[in-house]
Structure formats: C-alpha cells, structure tokens
Amino acid sequence: MDFSNKRMAASLVGAVFLSVTSYGPATAWDRGNVETFAVLPDGATGPEGIAVGPDGNVYVTTFGFNSSGPVSGPGQLYVFRDNDGKLIRQVSIAGSTSQLLGMDFRPSTNNLLVIDFGAGNVRSVDPQMGLSSVCITVPTPPGAAGLNALTFDSAGNTYISDSFQGIIWKATGSTCPQVATAWVTHPLLATSGVPPFGANGLQFNKAGNALFVANTGNDQIIKIPVTGGTPGTPVVFVNSINGADGLIIDKDDNIWVAANQADEIVVVDPTGKAIAKLGDFNGLTKDGVARGLLFPASPVFSRDKQVLYVTNLALDIRLFGLAQSVDSQWTAQVKRYSVSKLKARIPPAFDK
C-alpha cells in the first residue's frame, strides 16, 4: 500500500471512530433506575400477580415454584405498604392451590379476584383473612385450561386469558359463582413457542374499542377490535417483544409490557412503535435477590400513576422439562424473590 492509500485508510478508520463515539450513545435507550421495592419472606415462591388496592398498598400473589420446583399448600398473598415496601401481612388463601397467577380488585365492588391456575378457576378472596370461594369457572375438562390474567371492561364484566386453549373467557357482571363463556377463540391466542404460554396479560384501551393481549410464546401483542361489546377478528398488533407477559395501558394508550425473556419493560405507543425500554437484569445480591428485573411477569401502576411495580417471577423454565433460556442458570440461583419499582415515566429514547 502506498502512502496515499495508507492515509486514506487512516482517514476512514478515524471517520468510523468519530461516528461511533459521536452517535453511539445517542442511540441508547434511557432505561431508568430500577430499585428493589420489596423482598418476599424467606420460603416464599416466585411472585406473579400484582395489584394496587383501594388503600394504595401493593398486593402480590405467588406462583408456587422456587428454584427447586413446585411447593405444596395453599396459595399465598403478600401485602406491602406502598411508600416503603414494608410487609404488612402474609395471607394463606383458603381452598386454593399454591399456583396463583393474575389478580385484581373488581372496580365496581373492590372485591379481590385471584386466578388459581392450579385449579383452573377464579376465586373471590378476603385479603385480610384469606377466606375465599370460587367465583368464576370455565366449561373445560380439569387441567385443560391455562387461566392466566384478568381484566375488566367499563361495564364491570371480567375477561380472563387462557394461555393453553387460546381463549378469552368472559364473566358477565359481578355475580359469584358463575360459569364464564368463550368470548374469543383464535389461533393467535395460542402458541407452540417458549415459554409455552399463549394469551397472557390483557387490557382494554381507553375507548374500550380494542382489547390488547400479550402472547408470551409468540412474542406478540394481539389486538382484538370491539364494537358495542362484540369482539372482531384478532390481528397481530406488534411482534418481537421477547416473552411478552403482563400488560397494562396508560392514560395515553401506551402499552407497557413485561418482556420476561429480555428482563425489561417495553413500552409501545398506540401505533405499535417502541417508545421506551426500561430496566435490565443486573445480577444477584449476595443473598440471592435479583438486582433489577429477572423474568419480570406483571407490571402495575401506583395509585398516583407515578411508580411502576413489577414482580420478578425468576422462573427456571427447565423445571417444566424445557431447554434452558439465557436466564435459567441465574434464576436457579435465586434464594429470595422480589418486587421491583421504577418511575412510571417514558424518557427520551435518544439524546438530542
């Protein structure tokens, strides 16, 4: 190479370096600061369901699996003080299995509904004493349903995702007990992917003319149009949210999704454009508690909408006979399970 060619090569290298150093940081997401809000007591299993109660406190249910596998006994409900994460009480839910998933307070009555995944039903639960009764069942054989998350429409009806059968079930009004009916059944709500859960987190937009549903195994958000309470044909709203799990929608119709295989919260706007990626996994403490997010399952806003709480399920999918995910060896080391928190704000995606 002659001198002129060497000089040209050096100039190109310098230009590339300048480009990387000048523009690299400008294309990075501002992921915010994820803090540990609460650590569950020793012996607790991975937390899945989460809700903010009428009192502003944070209610958490556990899935019944630790790093060694499933545990027996009734499902557990933990109540944490909203301002500092102090455990107020632990409640055993009478009559339930240990495998609890989605939960929420019915807006019209403030009754707490909790999905008993292990039994395939929804229970009405006294969050003070743990007394419970079956509120909603589905007309399928035992073990066929994979009831996962629930939400409500403006009329107070309850909608429940069925991850195994690709169904959204509807229970009308607030009557207990009752048998739900299949509101939507569609292949887009099922999956053959990993983790093996189809329809998961779900919520209506502000206008109530669309129900958005996370499909975990397919890494998708599905949109179900709604006209006068009648559902239309589901369509893929957006792809490539790695392990789309719990889902909530803010006042601007932005969709906040827990990506359980990417250890982050992904926020997309009403057009499906990603406008924020929040949080990450930052290792374990010496006590075996996740720093940041580890297999985040369910997000929820604080009562004033200023804080986002997220359950760290930290589930080792090898316990179900599946090949490991990139986090499996980390989740196997978790000794204490946690709930994280971060500011519920959408930072600028790029530096100006």
Order of alpha helices (4+ residues) and beta strands (2+ residues): alpha-beta-beta-beta-beta-beta-beta-beta-beta-beta-beta-beta-beta-beta-beta-beta-beta-beta-beta-beta-beta-beta-beta-beta-beta-beta-beta-beta-beta-beta-alpha-beta
